[in-house]
Amino acid sequence: MKFEWKKHEKALYGAKRIPALAEIPEYHFITIKGSGNPNDTDFSNRVAALYSLAYAVKMGYKSWAKNVLSTEIHDFTVYPLEGIWKLKSAGAKSAGGTLVKENLEYTIMIRQPDFITEEMVGAAMESVKKKKPNRLYEEIIFDSIHDGKCVEILHIGSYDNEPSSFEKMDQFAEENGLHRISDCHREIYLTNRTQADKLKTILRYRVNG
């Protein structure tokens, strides 16, 4: 069987265009940190390094699963890219409220299926270092993240238009007695090779209450 997150985890990746409350369990990710404008080359290089490792993990698992008759899952679809974003300081926005992207900090990541172990990721790392060298591999870590209670929404359109969706989330949180508990938010990129007005991004931030 091939594990496909779009089919098997619809609840987790099925956010709607209206805000909702979601409980997000702990999951494993390969992650890399960075800062600055996501339109710059450094950001795309970090994304490329993550994907190179993610596909090396996938191929390593497929090779391993061929020789293990007891395993039900023999392949899986690589999860979408995600990012946790925050502003370095209050000065990250100009006096007019415009976002200065050069002052962003981020952690980008790709989730790993529950059956992928840290040892498997380590083996894939050694393999990809030889086949496709990249100095950024040294900055990638295998990590566990538990977001817990979140407000989420499906944003359709350009990333620059996300503030309109955040306004809806803030209103939903206020109406339901929820309080944002961090200065960062998560983005899950369901599409990336399409026109800007058709991009689909899940937005989430953590709340209590």
N, C-alpha and C positions, 0 to 999 in steps of 0.2 A: 504494500500500500504506500502511496505517496501522500505525505501530510501537507495539506495546502491550507494556510492560515485563513484565506478568504472564505473557504468552505467550512472549516472546523471551528473558527472563532469569530463568527459573525457578530456576536454580542459585543465583543471587545473592540471590533473595528467597524461597527455599524452605527456610529453617531449620526444624528439627524441635524437638519438645518435649524432646529430650535434647541435651546439649551436644555441639558438634562443632568441629573446627578448620577455618577458612576462610581463603583467601588473597584479599584484596580489592584489586583494581587501583586505579589513580588515575582519578578521575572529576571532572567539572566540576559545580559547584553555584552557585546563588545563595544567599547566606547573610546572616544578620543576627544580631548579638549582643544579649544582654540579661542581666538578673539579676533575682532575686526569685522569688516564688511563681508557678508556671505557671497557677494558678487566677485570677490577677489580670488586670485589663483590659489592662494593658500587654503581657502575653504574647499575648493574643488579637489585639491590634492589630498586633503584629509578624507573627503568622501571616497575618493578613488582607493585610498589605502584600506579603508573599512570594507569596501565591497570586494576588494581582492582577497582579503582574509575571509570574509563571509562565504565566498564561493569556494575557497580552499577548504573551509570547514565542511561545506556541503559535499564536495567531491570526496573528501576523506571519509565522511560518514558512509557515503554510497559504497565505497570500496570495502569498508569494514563490514557493512551490512550484508554484502554478497556472501560472506563466509560465516555468517551467524544465522543459522536456520531458525533459531528461536525468536528472532526479532520480527515484529509485525510490520514495522515501518522500514522501508528500504530506501526512501528518498524524501526530500522535503523541499518546499518552495521557500526561497530566501525571504525573510521578512522585510517590510519597507523601512526606509531610512527614517529616523526620528531625531529630534533635536530638543534640548532644553536650553532656553534662552533667557538672558537677563541683561540689564544695563549695568555698566561698570559703576556708575554713580549718577547722581541727579543731573550732572552736567552732560549726560549722554543725549539730552534733548536740548534743542536750542530754545531761546526765549519764546519763540512762536509755537513751541510744542512739536516741532518736526524732529523725527528720529534721526540721530546721527549714527549711522550703521557702523562706522569705524570704532564706536565706543561700546559695541556689543561683546558679550562673553557667551560662549556656548559649549555644550557637550553634545556631540552628535554620536549616534549609536545605531546598531542593528540588533534587534532581539534574536536570541538563540532559542531553539526549541528546548523543552524541558529535558529531553533525552540526550542533549549535547552537554558533555562534561568539560570542565576546565582543562583536563588532560587532552581531550580531543582538540580543543582550541589551540593548546600549546603545540601539539603535533602538526596541526595545519599551519601554524605560524612558522615553524622550522621549514616546512615544505615550501611555502610561498616566498620566504626570504631567499631561497635558492633559485626558484623559478622566475620570480618577478621582484627583484630587489627594490626596496623603498625605505629610506631612512625613517619615515614616519611610523613604521611598524613598531618601533621601540616605544612609541607613546600610546599604543593601544593596550587597554586592559580589559580583562574579563571581570564583570561587576554584576552585583545584584541590586535592583532598585525596586522599592515598594512605594508606589504613589498613594495608595489608599483612597480616601474619599476625594473625588474631584468633580468639578463642573466641566462639562465638555460640550462642544458644538462642532458640526461639520461646516467648515468655511469653504465656499466655492468662489474662486476668483483669485486675483493677484495677491501675493503676500503683502503688498503695500496697502491693501484694503482690509487687512485683518482687524484694525481698530473698530470697525463697525460690528464685527462679530464679538469682540471683547466687550463692547457696550451691552450687547444682549446678554452675555454671560454675567456681567456685573449686576444688571437689573434682576436677572433670575436669582442670583445669590442673595441680593438684598431682600427680595420678596419672600424668600424661603428661610430667612434667618441664618444664612451661611456666611462665613467670614474667610476671606482669602488668607492663607497662612504662609505664603512665601512670595518673594519678589521675582520669581521666575515662572515660566510656563513651558509646557511641552507642545511640540508640533509633530504630527505623524503625517508623512507625505505619501498619500495614497496614489497620487499621480505626479509625474514630473516631466514627462515628455509630451506636452500638449500646450495648447494656447493658454496664455495667462488667465483669461476669463473662464477657463474650464478646469483649472487646477482644483484638486480636492485635498484639503488638509484638515485633519482633526486637531482642534485646539483644546488643551486641558490646563487647568490649574488646580492646585490642592486647596481644600477648604476644611473647616471644622464647623460644628454647630448642628 
